[in-house]
Amino acid sequence: MAAHLVVSCCRLHGASPSKAAAASSSSPPSSNLKATNSRGDHTRIGRSGTKPSYLGVQKNPPSLALCPATNNCVSTSEEISDSNHYAPPWGKPITKEEAMKELIEAVTKTKPDNFTPRIVEKTDYYVRVEYESPIFGFVDDVEFWFPPGNKSIVQYRSASRSGFVDFNANKKRVKELRLALEKKGWASESNF
């Protein structure tokens, strides 16, 4: 059963089953990847991955990183013509401090697909959140950045750390956050 779970999990996330099985048997106790057995207990089967080095605000030009060619990422940094990856920025005519407070509140109060959000990095203009899946412990990185300027516009990027497809989990997450912010008067850039 455990071997079948590892193989199925790997096919879903684009990894090699033999490498994943080896990794699962040698995973350190601190691994975040879990499965639930028939008794409801959590069993560790792998790793959630490490933080990608390209996260954060890029320098030239200032923006969040582009998405990889995989279908498990959505970002405001992409070209508008890229319907697989592009999503419009959000904004509201309030101060950046107020906007950041409302954004953090939306992040902490919504749990799309029951992924648990954890704010792991925060400055006056940038927030990085790790969302962990409830079953396997896969981690998605979500970044929010308020570019310099007078407007409270937020750029964002939501991407899975592993695999090639996410069954639109990142798009659903972004949509749920947008809907929560719309209740507070926010709008997508095209509606400013």
C-alpha positions as CSV (number, residue, x, y, z in Angstrom):
1,M,0.0,0.0,0.0
2,A,2.8,2.5,0.9
3,A,4.7,1.7,-2.3
4,H,1.5,2.3,-4.3
5,L,0.9,5.6,-2.5
6,V,4.5,6.8,-3.3
7,V,4.2,5.8,-6.9
8,S,0.8,7.4,-7.3
9,C,1.9,10.5,-5.6
10,C,5.0,10.8,-7.8
11,R,3.1,10.4,-11.0
12,L,0.8,13.2,-9.9
13,H,3.8,15.5,-9.1
14,G,6.0,14.5,-12.0
15,A,8.8,12.7,-10.0
16,S,10.4,9.4,-10.6
17,P,8.7,6.7,-8.4
18,S,12.0,4.9,-7.8
19,K,13.7,8.0,-6.7
20,A,10.8,9.0,-4.5
21,A,10.6,5.6,-2.9
22,A,14.3,5.8,-2.1
23,A,13.8,9.3,-0.8
24,S,10.9,8.3,1.3
25,S,12.8,5.5,3.0
26,S,15.7,7.9,3.8
27,S,13.7,11.0,4.7
28,P,14.8,12.6,7.9
29,P,12.3,12.7,10.8
30,S,11.8,16.5,10.2
31,S,10.2,15.8,6.7
32,N,6.9,17.6,6.2
33,L,5.4,15.1,3.7
34,K,2.7,13.0,5.2
35,A,0.0,10.5,4.3
36,T,-2.8,9.2,6.4
37,N,-3.1,5.5,6.9
38,S,-6.3,3.5,7.5
39,R,-6.3,4.4,11.2
40,G,-6.1,8.1,10.5
41,D,-2.4,8.4,11.6
42,H,0.0,10.4,9.6
43,T,2.8,8.5,7.9
44,R,5.9,10.3,6.5
45,I,6.6,9.4,2.9
46,G,8.8,12.1,1.5
47,R,9.8,15.8,1.5
48,S,8.0,19.0,0.7
49,G,11.1,20.6,-1.0
50,T,13.2,23.5,0.0
51,K,12.6,27.2,-0.6
52,P,13.5,28.0,-4.2
53,S,16.4,30.5,-4.5
54,Y,14.6,32.8,-7.0
55,L,11.9,33.8,-4.6
56,G,11.7,37.5,-3.6
57,V,11.7,40.7,-5.6
58,Q,13.9,40.4,-8.7
59,K,16.3,43.3,-9.4
60,N,16.2,44.0,-13.1
61,P,13.4,44.9,-13.7
62,P,11.9,44.9,-10.2
63,S,9.3,42.2,-10.2
64,L,8.4,38.8,-8.9
65,A,9.9,35.8,-10.7
66,L,8.3,34.5,-13.9
67,C,6.5,31.1,-13.8
68,P,8.2,28.0,-15.1
69,A,6.8,26.3,-18.2
70,T,4.8,23.9,-15.9
71,N,1.1,24.4,-15.3
72,N,1.3,24.9,-11.5
73,C,2.0,28.6,-11.2
74,V,0.1,31.9,-11.6
75,S,1.8,35.4,-11.6
76,T,1.2,39.0,-12.3
77,S,4.7,39.2,-13.8
78,E,3.7,37.1,-16.8
79,E,2.6,38.5,-20.2
80,I,-1.1,39.2,-20.4
81,S,-1.2,36.9,-23.5
82,D,-0.1,33.9,-21.3
83,S,-3.5,32.6,-20.2
84,N,-1.9,29.6,-18.4
85,H,0.1,31.8,-16.0
86,Y,-1.0,35.4,-16.0
87,A,-3.4,37.0,-13.5
88,P,-4.0,40.7,-13.0
89,P,-2.7,42.7,-10.0
90,W,-5.1,43.8,-7.3
91,G,-5.5,47.2,-5.7
92,K,-7.5,49.4,-3.5
93,P,-7.3,53.2,-3.0
94,I,-5.9,53.1,0.6
95,T,-2.4,53.4,2.1
96,K,0.1,50.5,1.6
97,E,0.1,49.9,5.3
98,E,-3.7,49.5,5.3
99,A,-3.6,47.4,2.2
100,M,-0.9,45.1,3.7
101,K,-3.0,44.7,6.9
102,E,-6.1,43.7,4.8
103,L,-4.0,41.3,2.6
104,I,-2.5,39.6,5.7
105,E,-6.0,39.2,7.2
106,A,-7.3,37.6,3.9
107,V,-4.3,35.2,3.8
108,T,-4.7,34.1,7.4
109,K,-8.5,33.7,7.2
110,T,-8.8,31.7,4.0
111,K,-7.7,28.1,3.5
112,P,-8.3,27.3,-0.2
113,D,-8.4,23.5,-0.7
114,N,-7.7,23.2,3.1
115,F,-4.0,24.2,2.5
116,T,-2.6,25.7,5.7
117,P,-1.1,29.2,5.2
118,R,2.1,30.1,7.1
119,I,3.6,33.6,6.7
120,V,7.4,33.0,6.6
121,E,8.7,36.3,5.5
122,K,7.3,39.9,5.8
123,T,8.6,43.4,5.2
124,D,6.8,46.7,4.7
125,Y,6.3,45.9,1.0
126,Y,6.7,42.1,0.6
127,V,5.1,38.9,2.1
128,R,5.9,35.3,1.4
129,V,3.5,32.6,2.5
130,E,4.0,28.9,2.4
131,Y,0.8,26.9,1.9
132,E,1.0,23.2,3.0
133,S,-1.4,20.6,1.5
134,P,-3.4,18.7,4.2
135,I,-2.6,15.2,3.0
136,F,0.9,14.9,1.5
137,G,2.5,18.1,3.0
138,F,3.4,19.5,-0.4
139,V,4.3,23.2,-0.1
140,D,3.3,26.0,-2.5
141,D,5.0,29.4,-2.3
142,V,2.9,32.5,-2.6
143,E,4.5,36.0,-2.7
144,F,2.9,39.4,-2.6
145,W,4.7,42.6,-3.4
146,F,3.7,46.2,-3.3
147,P,5.8,48.0,-5.9
148,P,7.1,51.5,-5.2
149,G,4.7,54.3,-6.1
150,N,1.6,56.1,-4.8
151,K,-0.9,53.3,-5.5
152,S,-1.7,50.3,-3.3
153,I,-1.3,47.8,-6.1
154,V,-0.2,44.3,-5.1
155,Q,1.7,42.0,-7.5
156,Y,1.6,38.3,-6.6
157,R,3.0,34.9,-7.6
158,S,1.6,31.5,-6.5
159,A,3.5,28.3,-7.5
160,S,3.9,24.7,-6.5
161,R,7.5,23.6,-5.5
162,S,7.2,20.3,-7.2
163,G,5.4,18.6,-10.0
164,F,4.0,19.7,-13.4
165,V,0.3,20.1,-12.7
166,D,-1.6,21.2,-9.6
167,F,-5.2,20.7,-10.8
168,N,-5.5,24.5,-10.7
169,A,-4.8,24.7,-6.9
170,N,-2.8,27.9,-7.4
171,K,-5.4,29.6,-9.5
172,K,-8.1,28.6,-7.1
173,R,-6.1,30.0,-4.2
174,V,-5.5,33.3,-5.9
175,K,-9.2,33.5,-6.8
176,E,-10.3,32.8,-3.2
177,L,-7.9,35.5,-1.9
178,R,-9.2,37.9,-4.6
179,L,-12.8,37.2,-3.6
180,A,-12.0,37.8,0.1
181,L,-10.3,41.1,-0.8
182,E,-13.2,42.2,-3.1
183,K,-15.5,42.1,-0.1
184,K,-13.2,44.8,1.4
185,G,-13.4,46.9,-1.8
186,W,-10.4,45.6,-3.7
187,A,-10.5,45.2,-7.5
188,S,-8.3,43.6,-10.2
189,E,-6.2,46.1,-12.1
190,S,-8.4,45.9,-15.1
191,N,-11.3,47.3,-12.9
192,F,-9.4,50.2,-11.3
